[in-house]
Amino acid sequence: MVERFKTSERFQLAVTPEGTRKRAKDWKKGFYFIALKANVPIVVAYFDYGKKEVGTKGVFYPTGDVDKDIHTACHPENFVQV
């Protein structure tokens, strides 16, 4: 994926989250390291099925400090420590 970002004029990748129906046991960080190595931003999006709403919560570039970056989440208490 990193090579694809580097060699494409325009490329977008969507990664679905784990733990959407219950608390996640592990935070999978592949999306984070792809963005870090490709030097592309992470766009945080959400789906609210009850409200039938989709949107984005923000954009950030990973710093390389995965612990600090992941704790910028809106509800970091819903995920285990990495």
N, C-alpha and C positions, 0 to 999 in steps of 0.2 A: 504494500500500500504506500509506503514511503516513496519508493521509486516512481510509482504512478503519480503521486502528487508532484514530484520533482520534474517529471517529464511531460506533464499535461499543462496546457495553457489554462484550462478550466476543469476542475474535478471536485466533486463533493462526495462525501462518504457519510452515511447515516448508520449509527450503531445503536441497536436497541438495548435498553438496560435490563439487568437481571433483577430479580426481586420485586417485580411490579405488582405481584399479588400478595406478597407477604415479606417480612423482614429478610434481607439478604444475609446469608452466612458469610460470604466473601465478596469483596469489591474487586471485580475484574478490571484490570488496568490497561488492557491492550489498547483501547481507544486513546488513552492518555499518552502512551509512549509513541503511538503512531503520530499524533499531533505534535508531540515534542520533537521527534526526529525529523518530521517533514516541515517543521516551523510554520504550522498552520493553526488557526484558532479553534477552540472548542466552543460550539454554540450549544447552550443548554436549552433544551426544548421540553415541553410538557404536553401531556394529554390528560384532560380532565373528563373522564367518561360521563360522570354525573351531570356536569354542566354542558356536555357536548362541545368542549372548547379545546383548542390547540393553540399553542403560542411559544414564544421564546422568553427565557428569563435572563439572558445575558450572553456575553461573548468574552472569553478570556484566552490568553496564550499561556500554556503551561510553563512554569518557571524551572522545572526540573526537581522541585521539592514537592513530591507527590503528596506527602502528609499535609503540608500547608495548603496546597491547592485544593485537595479534596475537602478539606474542612471549610472551604468557602461556600459549600453547598447550602441551599436554603434550609434543609433539615438534616444536618450531618449526624444527628442522634439516631437516625433511622438506618445507619450503616455501621458495620463493625469497623474497628480500627484497622488500618493498613500497616 
